[in-house]
């Protein structure tokens, strides 16, 4: 597989409900793997690909990202599109390699990874059961490069953000909620007394939401 990744596999032969988890700027494929046992009791197969862009962290330390940081400038939409294609290829390879239930596939992104989660989920809403954006934002520029298939009314989205986030201001998350609702996306928004992080409260809420939307969704009869 062309992206370095880590994986948590539940017990049993599967197919398993699956989370594609996308790390933030300067992190790596191990960053979100530790969440796996705490989400729905470890029922999810959790895939953690590593961003292809190297991020110098000082000394010999290196992290990774999905697209260049522009420090308040316009989003590099071409870089985001390239990273999205790399993730689409990775997912196709993962579906062939791991016991994934394609009908119970969700994408979760933290910080910059949340932007990538939006790019995947809003670009192909029919592929995913749910999308969670943690300490992230939905850039307006991203909407201009997504495929023109806005069948997003069936894609539940959870947004979690810290009121004291020093990296991504909470106002950007609130604006993202308004953007999603204008697109008729069923968005749930939760704020927490925390910074740029995942805490016990947000993790518990994420787990409960994934249980409701992915593990045991209510299917209405037609």
C-alpha positions, 0 to 999 in steps of 0.5 A: 500500500502506497501510504504508510499506515497503522491499523487496529483490528478487532477480534473475529474474522469480520467484516468489521465496521471501520474508521479511516482516521486522519491525523493533524499537521506534524503528527504521524500514523501512530497519532490516533491509533490509541483511540481505537480501544476506546471507541465503541469498545474496540469494535471498529477496525481503525486505519491510520494512514500517514500524510505524505508531506514531511514536516520538520519539527526541529533537530532530527524530528519529523512529522507529517501533513496532508497539504502545506500550511499557508499561515492565513493565506488561501488554501492550496486546493491543488495540494488538497485535491492531490492528498484526497486522491492519495487517500482514495487510492489508499482506501481502495487498497485497504478495502482489498486487503482488510476485512472492512464492512463497506456499509459501515465505513466512517471517516474521522479527522483531527485538525488538518486531518479534518479538512481531509475528512471533509474533502473525502466525505463531502466529495463522496457522501454515498461512500461513508456512513458518517464523518467526524471533524475534530478541532478542525474547519471546513474551508470555503475554498474546498467547496469549489473543488469538490465533485458536483454531487451534493447528495449530502443529506444522508451523511451525518457529520459530528463537529467537536471543538474546544472553546480554548483552541489556540490553533484553530479558533472556535469561530472557524468551527462555528462557521463550518456548522453554518456552511454545512447546514446551508448545504443541508448536511445533518450536522451535530455540533459540540463545544468543550472546555479544552484546547486543541485536543481530544479529551475524555468528554469529547472522546466519550461523545464521539464513541456514543455518536459512532455507535448510533450512526455507524454501529447501530443506525436506525434504518427507517422503512421505506 
